[in-house]
Amino acid sequence: MLKRCIIAENRKLHASPIWVMFFLLPIISAGYGTFNYLQNLEILKDKWYSLWTQHTLFYSMFFFPAMVAVYAAYLWRLEHLGHNWNIIMASPVKPLDLFAAKFVVVAKLALLTHGFVFLLYTFCGKTFAHLPGWPPIELSFFLLRGALGALAVIAAQLVLSMLIRSFAVPVFLALIGGISGILASSKGFALLWPYSLMQAGMNANKSKDVLDGGYGLFIASCVIWLIAMFILADILLKKKDVRA
């Protein structure tokens, strides 16, 4: 059943307007990051690493949470129309399978977005910043860590979009989550808040590796938050109807 649910969720993306946002927001984010880097060359002297801090700051704080929120809200939109929720509750498909299918689809979109962001970062570094050589291999590792941390954000936004029928409110909450994630990271609480995990994984706006020596705790935090969101979703889907 899970496989069929994933196929059904993927079909929603065919000719979907979210693909415009998929390409547009990372380009805007890369533009902001590159402009900020070029305006601060006197203090940003670590070349590829400095450009990375500027790109990931805007991406992880504003653009990625908003994109994930839109992906999640879009996939829950059909279920919130009319009496479709009652149909879901009466269908032979396990409600958690539906949630898991949406999670897989949004995670796939997020992974593609991460790859596109890295391509834009490399392009901007060579074309506009005129940086020598190519991005250090360590930055690819940061990108993978960020993808792992993003899973908690994805699950959290799917829960919010499941609970809230409005399309805009979960997006607004995601922006608050992104900003609060930066604040939590600055206070040393990155591993205690799901919206900080991707930022910590990508080493956003940091010159030194914030996870140096703390990979076990980072992975554990990602897994715990992910499991917690799935358990919460399962409880909500089994025990109560979802209301706006």
C-alpha positions in Angstrom: 0.0 0.0 0.0 2.8 2.4 0.8 4.2 2.0 -2.7 0.9 2.8 -4.2 0.5 5.8 -2.0 4.0 7.1 -3.1 3.0 6.7 -6.8 -0.2 8.6 -6.2 1.6 11.4 -4.4 4.2 11.6 -7.2 1.3 12.0 -9.7 0.3 15.2 -7.9 3.6 16.7 -9.0 3.0 16.3 -12.7 2.6 19.7 -14.3 2.5 21.2 -10.8 3.1 24.9 -10.2 5.5 24.1 -7.4 8.2 23.3 -10.0 8.3 27.0 -10.7 9.2 27.6 -7.1 11.6 24.7 -7.1 13.8 26.6 -9.7 13.0 30.2 -8.7 13.6 30.3 -4.9 17.1 28.6 -5.0 18.1 31.1 -7.7 16.9 34.0 -5.6 18.7 32.5 -2.6 21.9 32.1 -4.6 21.6 35.7 -5.8 21.3 37.1 -2.2 24.2 34.9 -1.0 26.5 35.9 -3.8 25.6 39.6 -3.6 26.3 39.6 0.2 29.6 37.8 -0.3 30.8 40.3 -3.0 29.8 43.2 -0.8 31.9 41.9 2.1 35.1 40.7 0.5 37.2 42.7 3.0 36.0 40.4 5.9 35.1 37.2 4.0 38.5 36.0 3.0 38.1 32.2 3.0 37.0 32.1 -0.7 34.8 29.0 -1.3 34.1 28.6 2.4 33.1 32.2 2.8 30.8 32.0 -0.2 29.3 28.9 1.3 28.4 30.6 4.6 26.5 33.3 2.7 24.7 30.9 0.4 23.6 28.6 3.2 22.6 31.4 5.6 19.8 32.6 3.3 18.9 29.2 2.1 18.6 27.4 5.4 17.0 30.3 7.3 14.4 31.5 4.8 14.2 29.7 1.5 14.4 26.0 2.4 11.8 26.0 5.3 9.4 28.0 3.0 9.9 25.6 0.1 9.3 22.5 2.3 6.2 24.1 3.8 4.8 24.8 0.3 5.6 21.2 -0.8 3.9 19.8 2.3 0.9 22.1 2.0 0.5 21.3 -1.7 0.5 17.5 -1.1 -2.1 17.8 1.7 -4.3 20.2 -0.2 -6.4 17.6 -1.9 -7.1 15.8 1.4 -8.4 19.0 2.9 -10.9 19.8 0.1 -14.5 19.0 0.6 -15.1 15.7 2.4 -12.0 14.0 1.2 -10.7 13.6 4.7 -13.6 11.4 5.6 -12.9 9.3 2.5 -9.3 8.8 3.6 -10.3 7.7 7.1 -12.7 5.1 5.6 -10.3 3.8 3.0 -8.3 0.5 3.5 -5.0 2.4 3.4 -3.3 2.9 6.7 -3.3 6.6 7.5 0.4 6.5 8.4 1.2 5.1 5.0 -0.3 8.2 3.5 1.8 10.4 5.8 4.9 8.3 5.0 4.3 8.5 1.2 4.1 12.3 1.4 7.3 12.3 3.5 9.1 10.3 0.8 7.9 12.6 -1.9 8.9 15.8 -0.1 12.2 14.3 0.9 12.9 13.5 -2.8 12.1 17.1 -3.7 14.3 18.4 -0.9 17.2 16.2 -2.1 16.8 17.5 -5.6 16.7 21.1 -4.3 19.9 20.5 -2.3 21.6 19.3 -5.5 20.4 22.3 -7.4 21.5 24.7 -4.7 25.0 23.2 -4.8 25.1 23.6 -8.6 24.1 27.2 -8.2 26.7 27.7 -5.5 29.4 26.4 -7.8 28.2 28.4 -10.8 28.1 31.6 -8.8 31.5 30.9 -7.3 33.1 30.5 -10.7 31.1 33.0 -12.7 30.5 36.0 -10.4 33.0 35.5 -7.5 35.8 34.2 -9.8 37.0 31.8 -7.2 40.0 29.6 -8.0 39.6 25.9 -8.5 36.5 24.1 -7.4 34.5 23.8 -4.1 36.4 21.7 -1.4 35.1 18.2 -1.1 34.2 18.9 2.5 31.4 21.2 1.4 29.7 18.2 -0.4 29.8 16.4 3.0 28.2 19.5 4.6 25.4 19.3 2.0 24.7 15.6 2.8 24.6 16.4 6.5 22.2 19.2 5.7 20.0 16.7 3.8 19.9 14.5 6.9 18.9 17.4 9.2 16.3 18.5 6.7 14.3 15.3 7.3 13.1 16.6 10.7 12.0 19.8 9.1 10.1 17.9 6.4 8.3 15.7 9.0 7.4 18.7 11.2 6.0 20.7 8.2 3.9 17.7 7.1 2.4 17.5 10.6 1.6 21.2 10.5 0.1 21.0 7.0 -1.9 18.0 8.1 -3.4 19.9 11.0 -3.9 23.3 9.3 -6.1 23.5 6.3 -4.7 26.9 5.3 -2.0 27.0 2.7 -0.3 30.1 4.0 -0.2 29.5 7.7 2.2 26.5 7.6 4.5 28.5 5.3 4.5 31.4 7.8 5.2 29.0 10.7 8.1 27.5 8.6 9.7 31.0 8.3 9.4 31.5 12.0 11.0 28.0 12.5 13.9 28.9 10.2 14.6 32.2 12.1 14.2 30.5 15.5 16.6 27.8 14.2 19.3 30.4 13.7 18.7 31.8 17.1 18.8 28.4 18.8 22.1 27.6 17.0 23.6 30.9 18.1 22.8 29.9 21.7 24.3 26.5 21.4 20.9 24.6 21.3 21.1 23.5 17.6 20.5 19.8 18.4 17.4 20.6 20.5 15.3 22.2 17.8 14.4 20.5 14.5 14.7 23.7 12.4 18.3 24.1 13.6 19.4 20.6 12.4 19.7 21.4 8.7 21.5 24.6 9.5 23.9 22.9 11.7 24.4 20.1 9.2 25.2 22.5 6.4 27.4 24.6 8.7 25.4 27.6 7.7 27.1 31.0 8.3 29.9 29.4 10.3 33.6 29.4 9.5 34.4 26.4 11.7 32.6 23.0 11.6 30.0 23.3 14.3 29.6 19.5 14.4 33.3 18.7 14.8 33.3 15.8 17.3 29.6 15.8 17.7 28.4 13.7 14.8 26.8 11.0 17.0 24.7 13.5 18.9 23.7 15.2 15.6 22.6 11.9 14.0 20.8 10.9 17.2 18.9 14.2 17.3 17.9 13.9 13.7 16.6 10.3 14.3 14.8 11.3 17.5 13.0 14.3 16.0 12.0 12.3 12.9 10.6 9.4 15.0 8.8 11.9 17.2 7.1 13.5 14.3 6.0 10.2 12.8 4.6 9.0 16.2 2.8 12.3 16.6 1.3 12.0 13.1 0.2 8.4 13.8 -1.5 9.4 17.0 -3.3 12.3 15.4 -4.4 10.2 12.4 -5.7 7.4 14.6 -7.2 9.2 17.5 -8.8 12.3 16.1 -10.0 13.9 12.9 -7.9 16.8 11.7 -9.6 20.2 11.9 -8.6 23.6 10.6 
